Structures are given as structure tokens and as C-alpha cells.
Amino acid sequence: MTGWPDKPVIYEVNTAIWLSDLSRAAGRHVTLADVPASAWDEVTPDGVDAVWLMGVWERSPAGLELANANAGLQAPRPWSRRAPRWPPAASGCSWTTCRTTSHPTIPG
């Protein structure tokens, strides 16, 4: 294939949960810098052109403040069962990016 496809398939990965799962399996803290090649292969389904790593960039403090002030946003999320150490809005919304610096919980 040359160039980008006319209709690319992009697969979104919740980076924090993925790295948490990899860390648990490896018995050590795994960062983006040391994700094994096999893990990249496993997270990328056949037919996918790109993987979007959701939640990599630093989040907006204003977005976190709004999320923590809104009781409706504090309802349990499906991911909260997989990462019980995080309150539902503790890291803020991945879509409220304030700059393209990696989020402190996702080094590498």
C-alpha cells in the first residue's frame, strides 16, 4: 500500500487501561517507551490502518474541574471496574487536552 487509504480504519485504545493491563501482566510498570512489539501487534486488529492512543496528552485542569463538579459525570463507568484505583473523573477527560505533553500517568 502506498500513502494513506481513502477510508482509513482507526482503532482507538484507552492508553491508561492498556498500559495498566500490560504492567499487570509483566509484573512491572510498562510505559509507551517500552511496550513490547508483540503487544503492539496484539492491540492492532487485522484491517486496521492506525491506532489512536486515547488519553496520551495532558488534560485540561478546567475540564477536570468541570467533571468533578458535575455529579452526572461521576456515575460509574465500565472502565472503572478495571481500574478501581482511579475515581471516575480523577484523570480528567481525554478530550479536554490543554497541550501536547504526555499526561503524567502515561510517561514514555
Secondary structure as UniProt FT lines:
FT   STRAND          10..14
FT   HELIX           15..26
FT   HELIX           32..34
FT   HELIX           37..43
FT   TURN            46..47
FT   STRAND          50..54
FT   STRAND          57..59
FT   HELIX           61..69
FT   HELIX           71..74
FT   HELIX           78..81
FT   TURN            84..85
FT   TURN            88..91
FT   TURN            94..95
FT   STRAND          97..102
FT   TURN            104..105
//
